[in-house]
Amino acid sequence: MTDPVLAKPDERTLVRIRGLTTVLSGKTVFDALDLDIPRGKVTAIMGPSGTGKTTLLKHITGQMRGDAGQVWVDGFNVPRLSREQLFTLRERIGYLFQNSALLTDFDVFENVAFPLRQHTSLPEVLIRNIVLTKLQAVGLRGAASLLPTELSGGMARRVALARAIVFDPMLILYDEPFVGLDPIALHQVLKLIRTLNETLGITSVLVAHELEAIKQVADHVYLIANGKVVAQGNPKTIADDGSPWTRQFFGGESDGPVPFQYPADDYAQALGFKEGIA
Ligand SMILES: Nc1ncnc2c1ncn2[C@@H]1O[C@H](COP(=O)(O)OP(=O)(O)OP(=O)(O)O)[C@@H](O)[C@H]1O
């Protein structure tokens, strides 16, 4: 029997991933991964480079499908959705990426208005009110007429955040939102993530490497490696849980459960020191 496309949304869990297995170019990125994202909380996803954090976000939005397993978002069985159902779901998800990806020829106002103009036929007066409300929420209503080239990195990130919340999403996915921010801008972005979470009840998923920042903003952290969740817990204490995974990842050790060497054939043989070679 195949899984249903829709189910009654779970009251406490917005995203439920079960047995997700994904192989890309012969590499097993996820190996029966299980993970829950609770509603109304900030959940951080951490892990070594190339472990599949961005790929995981793409499974949540349906941009990628696994080879096996389930990805449920608010009662939607994501891999089984039709194109139209996926669009409906994605309209309820906001994204914030590291590079902010603002449209360089448009001013701040038009950047935030862009998704509304693309996906709705709302009257101009309503678009103006929505855009100004979102810009006010990120503290940049006064910057509405600036071009992206006139913004600092932190301001650009906040404009992108205003754009990400333009449809009042239930979920925001942040991919590396702290990269390149000075301490003031970092503090502003952290505060905004927390405020959006607390005042609007938006569920947040945050992929980042900065544990100190994550301690300030996240309720729960998952550490992913080798295709699975290898540790999870409160970000303030996870580094002290004593597991070899957290010791290597948070202690910055180059070798450990995640090997320093990329898998390769026998070294001595490759150098010709064993019989049969050279
Ligand atoms: N479309 C694709 N086709 C083939 N391989 C892919 C594809 N997308 C990602 N990968 C591979 O999947 C793995 C996970 O990539 P991903 O970008 O999700 O990692 P990440 O944890 O976000 O890394 P980083 O911390 O460096 O951003 C990598 O080995 C990557 O090369």
The ligand as a MOL file (V3000), in Angstrom:
LIG
                    3D

  0  0  0     0  0            999 V3000
M  V30 BEGIN CTAB
M  V30 COUNTS 31 33 0 0 0
M  V30 BEGIN ATOM
M  V30 1 N 22.3710 17.8130 -7.0820 0
M  V30 2 C 23.3850 17.0850 -6.5980 0
M  V30 3 N 23.9350 16.0880 -7.3090 0
M  V30 4 C 24.9500 15.3320 -6.8240 0
M  V30 5 N 25.4800 15.5140 -5.5930 0
M  V30 6 C 24.9810 16.4930 -4.8480 0
M  V30 7 C 23.9120 17.3360 -5.2780 0
M  V30 8 N 23.6200 18.2330 -4.3040 0
M  V30 9 C 24.4740 17.9500 -3.2930 0
M  V30 10 N 25.2820 16.9230 -3.6100 0
M  V30 11 C 26.2990 16.2990 -2.7370 0
M  V30 12 O 25.6260 15.9720 -1.5390 0
M  V30 13 C 26.4670 16.1950 -0.4220 0
M  V30 14 C 25.8160 17.1400 0.5550 0
M  V30 15 O 25.8180 18.4690 0.0280 0
M  V30 16 P 25.2240 19.6990 0.8430 0
M  V30 17 O 25.4750 20.9290 0.0510 0
M  V30 18 O 23.8290 19.3970 1.2340 0
M  V30 19 O 26.1530 19.6820 2.1460 0
M  V30 20 P 26.2170 20.7280 3.3390 0
M  V30 21 O 26.2000 19.9210 4.5760 0
M  V30 22 O 25.1420 21.7600 3.1740 0
M  V30 23 O 27.6640 21.3460 3.1070 0
M  V30 24 P 28.2860 22.7720 3.5260 0
M  V30 25 O 28.3250 22.8210 5.0140 0
M  V30 26 O 29.6680 22.6920 2.9370 0
M  V30 27 O 27.4150 23.8260 2.8860 0
M  V30 28 C 27.8080 16.6860 -0.9790 0
M  V30 29 O 28.6570 15.5780 -1.0760 0
M  V30 30 C 27.4240 17.2200 -2.3330 0
M  V30 31 O 28.5240 17.1370 -3.2090 0
M  V30 END ATOM
M  V30 BEGIN BOND
M  V30 1 1 1 2
M  V30 2 1 2 3
M  V30 3 2 2 7
M  V30 4 2 3 4
M  V30 5 1 4 5
M  V30 6 2 5 6
M  V30 7 1 6 7
M  V30 8 1 6 10
M  V30 9 1 7 8
M  V30 10 2 8 9
M  V30 11 1 9 10
M  V30 12 1 10 11
M  V30 13 1 11 12
M  V30 14 1 11 30
M  V30 15 1 12 13
M  V30 16 1 13 14
M  V30 17 1 13 28
M  V30 18 1 14 15
M  V30 19 1 15 16
M  V30 20 2 16 17
M  V30 21 1 16 18
M  V30 22 1 16 19
M  V30 23 1 19 20
M  V30 24 2 20 21
M  V30 25 1 20 22
M  V30 26 1 20 23
M  V30 27 1 23 24
M  V30 28 2 24 25
M  V30 29 1 24 26
M  V30 30 1 24 27
M  V30 31 1 28 29
M  V30 32 1 28 30
M  V30 33 1 30 31
M  V30 END BOND
M  V30 END CTAB
M  END
